[in-house]
Amino acid sequence: MTSASKILESKGITLRVIGEELSLSPKENVTPEVVQFAKAHKKQIMAELEPFVIYHNPYSPDTKEARIESLIQVMDAIYRNTFKKVREAYEQSGIKFKSTQDILSIEQRIETIQHAVLKGDAKLQKFQAAVDEWAKKANLN
């Protein structure tokens, strides 16, 4: 019997586990039928992908420390992924920011929002939006 994750992969779907969520990409391959199948088999797919999880939170589940550590890991991954794209774009096409101050302002905003998320004063989506703004200013979006 073919596993649920293999069925999706055979349709050109890339699967990733992000926290307790299952991410499907690329968008053009994610049809309503694929979403329905993934939802129906989510537990099985998550279990199949479990051996591929690289990071395990060292703190006890459902603790403040575990939540903070998870947020740090997620925000770090978001930041590193965009930083890599910005750096590659800069090296390949010589993208230009308006000024060094523009770069510092973006980085400071990202850092400020990161601290707010960790304190519980902002949502992760706000951090993602700040990083997306950085990418947009670098003409990556």
Buried (B, 14 or more C-beta within 10 A) or exposed (E): EEEBBEBBEEEEBEBEBEEEEBEBEEEEEBEEEBEEBBEEBBEEBBEBBEEEEEEEBEBEEEEEEBBBBBBBEBBEEBBEEBBEBBEEBEEEEEBEBEEEEEBEBBBEBBEEBBEBBBEEEBEBEBBBEBBBBBBEBBEBE
